[in-house]
C-alpha cells in the first residue's frame, strides 16, 4: 500500500469480543464505548456533547435524534436508516457508513475526518459549514444535499448522483468522477449564474 492511501481508510472500531447489546436508555449515561448494536431503534433523543467511541451498528433505525457537539470516533454503521437526525457542531472521525439510507440527516458545522460513505442513499444530506477532511462518497445518491460553505480539505465523489445539490461551488477542490458531472452540472451552472437554453 502506498503511504498516501492511509488517510482515506478509517480506523476500525475496537469491538473484538464484544457481544451485541441493547441501546442504552436516554436517561442513562450518554457516552458509548466499545458497543455492538444489531437491529436496534433509537428514536426521539436529544443529547448534549455525547462521546461515542468504538461503535459497530447494523440494521438499526435512528430517527429524530438531535445532538450538539458530539464526539464520535471509530464508528461503523451498516444497513441502517437515519431519519430527521441532527448531529450539529460535532466531530466524526474514522467512520464508515455502508448501505445506509437517510432522509434529512444534518451534520451542519461538523468536522468529518477519514469518513467513507458507500452504497448509500443520503437524500437531503445537510453538510452546511462542515469541514470535510479525507471524506469519500462512493456509489451514493446525494440528491438534494447541501454543501454550502463547506471547507474542502480532501473530498472524493465516485459514481454518485448529485441532482439538485446546493452549494455546488463550495465543492471547489473536491475530486469528482467525470460521469458525476452529468447530475452536478446543472447545480454548478445555476450557482455560477449561467442561463441555459
Wavefront OBJ file of the C-alpha trace (Angstrom):
o trace
v 0.000 0.000 0.000
v 1.286 3.418 -0.930
v 1.840 5.773 2.038
v -0.579 8.313 0.543
v -3.518 5.871 0.704
v -3.697 5.533 4.506
v -5.591 8.775 5.287
v -8.601 7.541 3.257
v -9.009 4.381 5.307
v -10.759 4.941 8.646
v -9.560 3.040 11.696
v -11.986 0.225 12.531
v -13.958 0.176 15.792
v -12.285 -1.831 18.550
v -15.172 -4.209 19.249
v -13.493 -7.603 19.009
v -15.050 -9.977 21.518
v -17.930 -7.578 22.289
v -21.394 -9.146 22.216
v -24.364 -7.199 20.783
v -26.126 -5.134 23.438
v -29.307 -3.106 23.666
v -29.118 0.628 23.130
v -28.818 2.482 26.418
v -31.862 4.293 27.783
v -31.756 8.053 27.023
v -31.735 8.671 30.784
v -28.545 6.637 31.121
v -25.030 7.952 30.573
v -24.906 9.348 27.040
v -21.378 8.115 26.415
v -20.969 4.909 24.420
v -17.732 2.896 24.295
v -16.979 -0.485 22.704
v -20.551 -1.337 21.755
v -22.170 -3.537 19.122
v -25.779 -2.764 18.213
v -27.855 -5.012 15.959
v -31.448 -4.351 14.868
v -31.883 -1.571 17.460
v -34.132 1.515 17.350
v -33.125 4.903 18.742
v -35.987 7.391 18.470
v -36.521 10.964 19.646
v -33.381 11.502 21.723
v -31.701 14.844 22.500
v -28.083 14.663 23.664
v -25.566 17.357 24.567
v -21.916 16.567 23.817
v -22.148 12.767 23.815
v -18.965 10.766 23.305
v -19.323 7.689 21.102
v -16.172 5.636 20.607
v -15.783 2.179 19.024
v -19.350 1.532 17.912
v -20.497 -1.014 15.347
v -24.186 -0.798 14.402
v -26.015 -2.920 11.842
v -29.648 -2.968 10.794
v -30.538 -0.105 13.138
v -33.143 2.651 12.872
v -32.124 6.140 14.064
v -34.961 8.660 13.995
v -35.452 12.133 15.444
v -32.065 12.249 17.180
v -30.599 15.666 17.981
v -27.082 16.126 19.316
v -24.842 19.137 19.738
v -21.079 18.857 19.956
v -20.972 15.067 19.635
v -17.553 13.411 19.541
v -17.812 10.201 17.506
v -14.703 8.138 16.738
v -14.193 4.714 15.161
v -17.804 4.181 14.166
v -19.155 1.685 11.625
v -22.825 1.751 10.637
v -24.196 -0.708 8.071
v -27.619 -1.393 6.579
v -29.204 1.208 8.838
v -31.591 4.133 8.454
v -31.302 7.763 9.610
v -34.410 9.937 9.502
v -34.663 13.555 10.689
v -31.404 13.334 12.664
v -29.214 16.328 13.533
v -25.600 15.937 14.646
v -24.594 19.603 14.733
v -21.193 21.076 15.514
v -19.601 17.741 16.319
v -16.637 15.663 15.240
v -16.935 12.430 13.263
v -13.595 10.630 12.847
v -12.746 7.235 11.396
v -16.282 6.361 10.358
v -17.778 4.053 7.744
v -21.411 4.158 6.640
v -22.268 1.322 4.275
v -25.610 0.568 2.631
v -27.408 3.141 4.751
v -30.379 5.323 3.908
v -31.085 8.745 5.285
v -33.669 11.433 4.869
v -32.831 14.873 6.241
v -29.620 13.876 8.020
v -27.807 17.011 9.201
v -24.122 17.365 10.061
v -24.069 21.173 9.946
v -20.871 22.818 11.172
v -19.339 19.419 11.983
v -15.850 18.156 11.209
v -15.678 14.899 9.256
v -12.258 13.288 9.130
v -11.494 9.929 7.484
v -15.132 9.190 6.701
v -16.222 6.726 3.996
v -19.843 6.503 2.836
v -20.588 3.724 0.346
v -23.639 2.386 -1.467
v -25.946 4.682 0.488
v -28.938 6.898 -0.256
v -28.421 10.211 1.559
v -31.103 12.462 0.082
v -31.206 15.964 1.547
v -27.953 15.416 3.471
v -27.090 18.736 5.143
v -23.363 19.494 5.376
v -23.712 23.276 5.637
v -20.468 24.775 7.001
v -18.923 21.347 7.629
v -15.189 20.660 7.334
v -14.509 17.642 5.105
v -11.056 16.106 5.565
v -10.489 12.825 3.712
v -14.170 12.151 3.072
v -15.197 9.660 0.381
v -18.687 9.198 -1.064
v -18.848 6.150 -3.353
v -21.945 4.836 -5.156
v -24.217 7.202 -3.210
v -27.383 9.095 -4.037
v -26.781 12.596 -2.671
v -29.762 14.221 -4.398
v -30.743 17.497 -2.756
v -27.683 17.520 -0.475
v -26.470 20.851 0.916
v -22.777 21.697 0.587
v -22.974 25.473 1.169
v -19.903 26.881 2.896
v -18.189 23.513 3.348
v -14.451 23.569 3.891
v -12.982 21.033 1.479
v -9.653 19.681 2.666
v -9.855 16.381 0.790
v -13.103 15.053 -0.696
v -13.717 12.397 -3.310
v -17.053 11.721 -5.043
v -17.199 8.471 -7.033
v -20.216 7.261 -9.006
v -22.644 9.476 -7.086
v -25.969 11.066 -8.026
v -25.757 14.787 -7.296
v -29.067 16.050 -8.661
v -30.245 19.340 -7.180
v -27.431 19.791 -4.680
v -26.997 23.187 -3.057
v -23.620 24.808 -2.640
v -22.051 23.016 -5.587
v -19.488 25.801 -5.972
v -18.363 25.183 -2.383
v -17.060 21.793 -3.537
v -14.097 23.580 -5.156
v -11.050 21.322 -4.818
v -13.006 18.056 -4.485
v -12.176 15.085 -6.726
v -15.305 14.288 -8.752
v -15.814 11.473 -11.243
v -16.348 12.833 -14.748
v -19.618 10.881 -15.011
v -20.899 12.576 -11.847
v -20.809 15.946 -13.627
v -23.945 14.925 -15.530
v -26.022 15.365 -12.370
v -23.800 18.027 -10.743
v -23.588 20.243 -13.855
v -26.998 21.939 -13.600
v -26.346 22.936 -9.966
v -22.927 24.343 -10.885
v -24.432 26.270 -13.801
v -27.263 27.674 -11.663
v -24.872 28.860 -8.938
v -22.484 30.350 -11.487
v -25.368 32.408 -12.862
v -25.433 30.710 -16.253
v -28.681 30.781 -18.199
v -29.193 27.554 -20.072
v -31.445 27.329 -23.112
l 1 2 3 4 5 6 7 8 9 10 11 12 13 14 15 16 17 18 19 20 21 22 23 24 25 26 27 28 29 30 31 32 33 34 35 36 37 38 39 40 41 42 43 44 45 46 47 48 49 50 51 52 53 54 55 56 57 58 59 60 61 62 63 64 65 66 67 68 69 70 71 72 73 74 75 76 77 78 79 80 81 82 83 84 85 86 87 88 89 90 91 92 93 94 95 96 97 98 99 100 101 102 103 104 105 106 107 108 109 110 111 112 113 114 115 116 117 118 119 120 121 122 123 124 125 126 127 128 129 130 131 132 133 134 135 136 137 138 139 140 141 142 143 144 145 146 147 148 149 150 151 152 153 154 155 156 157 158 159 160 161 162 163 164 165 166 167 168 169 170 171 172 173 174 175 176 177 178 179 180 181 182 183 184 185 186 187 188 189 190 191 192 193 194 195 196 197
